[in-house]
Amino acid sequence: MTHPTTFEKQTNEVVLALFNHSEKEQELNFRDLEPASAGEEEQEDDFDPYIVSSRLRAIGDQLDEDVRAEAQQFVQDPVNLVEGFSNVVDSLSHTWVVRNPDMTIEKAVLKVAVSLALCVFQLAPSMKEVVQSTLTDCLTSPSLSAFIEEQGGWMNVEI
């Protein structure tokens, strides 16, 4: 299990990698995008925020109209992003769990938060910094950080 400060540092690196495309990220192959095998613990040296961000970015393919509609609302009212992001994520996550009973609420929160943040960023690139900060706050919430750490850290999270 990673220490809280390490987890928070890694989460910041993952969020930065999500919003900053790089040559390294484009060089990743599919093998690198798979979570570590069962029983393999994430090693501090093995952490690569670009691998994690690539896995998370793949969630964008699963965007539905609810996420897009909420993202559009945040673009029209940016002040509401900071205040309302977690409420929208909670609401949409519960909807996704009802639609997909095999999905845990934590996995739904992770997927919705990343999808919503990336959608807002795509619609309004000028909001990048506030979106990054808001997403980081969501990902480091006690319940979501516990879920990620229980799986062995970012490199082992199954998305």
C-alpha positions in Angstrom: 0.0 0.0 0.0 1.3 3.4 -0.8 1.6 6.1 1.8 -0.9 9.0 1.7 1.6 11.6 0.6 2.9 9.2 -2.1 -0.7 8.5 -3.3 -1.5 12.2 -3.4 1.8 12.9 -5.3 1.0 10.1 -7.8 -2.5 11.3 -8.2 -1.3 14.8 -9.1 1.1 13.3 -11.6 -1.7 11.2 -13.1 -4.0 14.2 -13.5 -1.2 16.3 -15.1 -0.5 13.4 -17.5 -4.2 13.2 -18.4 -4.2 16.8 -19.6 -0.7 16.9 -21.1 -0.1 14.8 -24.1 3.5 13.7 -24.6 5.6 11.7 -27.0 6.2 9.1 -24.2 2.5 8.5 -23.9 2.2 7.9 -27.7 5.0 5.4 -27.5 3.2 3.2 -24.9 2.1 -0.2 -26.2 -1.0 -2.1 -25.3 0.9 -4.4 -22.9 1.8 -1.3 -20.8 -1.8 -0.3 -20.5 -2.8 -3.5 -18.7 -2.9 -3.4 -14.9 -0.3 -5.5 -13.0 -1.0 -9.2 -12.8 -2.8 -10.5 -9.7 -0.4 -10.8 -6.8 2.0 -8.2 -8.3 2.3 -5.2 -6.0 3.0 -1.9 -7.6 6.6 -0.9 -7.0 7.4 2.7 -6.4 10.0 2.5 -9.3 7.3 1.0 -11.6 4.9 3.9 -11.3 4.3 5.7 -14.6 1.6 8.4 -14.7 1.4 8.2 -18.5 0.4 4.5 -18.4 -2.3 5.3 -15.8 -3.5 8.3 -17.7 -3.7 6.3 -20.9 -5.9 3.8 -19.1 -8.1 6.5 -17.7 -8.3 8.4 -21.1 -9.7 5.2 -22.6 -12.8 5.8 -20.5 -13.6 8.7 -22.8 -15.0 6.2 -25.2 -17.7 5.3 -22.7 -19.1 8.9 -22.5 -22.8 9.0 -22.6 -25.2 11.9 -23.2 -25.6 12.5 -19.4 -21.9 13.3 -19.0 -21.8 15.5 -22.1 -24.9 17.4 -20.9 -23.4 18.0 -17.5 -20.0 19.0 -19.0 -21.8 21.6 -21.2 -23.5 23.0 -18.1 -20.1 23.4 -16.4 -18.7 25.2 -19.5 -21.6 27.6 -19.5 -21.2 28.2 -15.7 -17.6 27.6 -14.8 -18.1 28.7 -11.2 -20.4 25.8 -10.7 -17.6 23.4 -11.7 -15.8 23.7 -8.4 -18.9 23.7 -6.4 -21.0 21.1 -8.2 -18.5 18.6 -9.7 -18.6 16.1 -6.9 -22.4 16.2 -6.7 -22.7 15.5 -10.4 -20.2 12.7 -10.2 -22.1 11.1 -7.3 -25.4 11.4 -9.1 -24.2 10.0 -12.4 -22.2 7.3 -10.7 -25.3 6.0 -8.9 -27.1 6.0 -12.2 -24.3 4.0 -13.8 -24.4 1.5 -11.0 -28.1 1.0 -11.4 -27.6 0.4 -15.1 -24.6 -1.9 -14.5 -25.2 -3.8 -11.2 -21.8 -5.5 -11.5 -20.0 -2.2 -11.2 -18.9 -1.0 -7.8 -19.7 2.6 -6.8 -16.0 3.4 -6.5 -15.3 2.2 -10.1 -18.3 4.2 -11.3 -17.1 7.4 -9.5 -13.6 7.0 -11.0 -15.0 6.5 -14.5 -17.6 9.3 -14.3 -15.1 11.8 -12.7 -12.5 11.2 -15.4 -15.0 11.2 -18.2 -16.7 14.4 -17.0 -13.3 16.2 -16.5 -12.0 15.3 -19.9 -15.3 16.2 -21.6 -15.3 19.7 -19.9 -11.6 20.1 -20.9 -12.5 19.1 -24.6 -15.3 21.7 -24.7 -13.3 24.4 -22.9 -9.5 24.0 -23.0 -9.1 27.3 -21.2 -10.6 25.7 -18.1 -7.7 23.2 -17.9 -6.3 24.3 -14.6 -9.6 24.4 -12.7 -10.6 21.1 -14.2 -7.3 19.5 -13.2 -7.6 20.8 -9.6 -11.2 19.7 -9.3 -10.4 16.2 -10.7 -7.5 15.9 -8.3 -9.7 16.8 -5.4 -12.2 14.2 -6.4 -9.6 11.4 -7.0 -8.0 12.1 -3.6 -11.3 11.9 -1.7 -11.1 9.4 1.2 -13.4 6.8 -0.4 -11.9 6.9 -3.9 -8.3 7.0 -2.6 -9.0 4.0 -0.3 -10.4 2.1 -3.3 -7.4 2.8 -5.4 -4.9 1.9 -2.6 -6.8 -1.3 -1.8 -6.1 -2.4 -5.4 -2.4 -1.8 -4.9 -2.2 1.8 -6.2 -2.6 3.5 -9.5 -0.7 1.0 -11.6 -3.0 -1.9 -10.5 -6.4 -0.2 -10.7 -8.7 -2.1 -13.0 -10.8 0.4 -15.0 
